[in-house]
Amino acid sequence: MIHITEAAAKQLHVLVAEKSLPSTDGLRLAVEKGGCAGLQYAMTLATPEADDHIAEAFGARVLVDPESLTFLDGSTLDYEDGLSGSGFRIHNPKATRNCGCGTSFEPAA
């Protein structure tokens, strides 16, 4: 299961509205090979696919394919807007090490 904070949900609503997407669309959260820690997060706005895991909170949706869910199950999607920049942040309990940029991680063995 993916958890979505209220701040992340609010930002997702803004993005979906800006793109005039249907309310059934959401943020596709995926894991790909790459980054300095081995795996990296990828995010795009998308329409759900048949085998997606769909997490919903505060009226927002996060879509995760089955393979990515292996690495993301139990994670929390948050949105931060601060001095060091703004953007979505993933708090992943399955990551043993994160890259300094926060977009790549090394999974637990």
C-alpha positions, 0 to 999 in steps of 0.5 A, a space after each residue: 500500500 502507498 500512503 499519500 499525505 494531504 500536502 501531496 494530494 493537494 498538489 496532485 489536484 493542482 496538477 490534474 486540474 492544470 492539465 484538464 485531466 479526468 479525475 480518474 487519472 493520477 500520478 504514476 509512480 514507478 521504479 526504474 534502473 538508474 541513478 547513483 544508488 541503483 534504482 530511481 523513482 519516475 513520476 508522470 501523470 497517467 491514466 490507470 492501467 488494468 494491473 495497476 495498484 491504485 492508492 487513493 487519499 484526499 481524492 487524489 490517486 497514485 498509480 503503481 505497476 506491480 513490479 514497482 510496487 515490490 519496491 514501493 509497498 509501504 512508502 509515503 508520497 509527500 509534497 514539500 515546498 521549502 527553501 531547498 526546493 519544492 516537489 514530491 518526496 518519497 519516504 520509502 522504508 525499503 530503501 537502505 540508502 538514498 542518493 543526496 538528490 532524493 530521486 534514487 535509492 538502494 533497496 534492502 536485500 
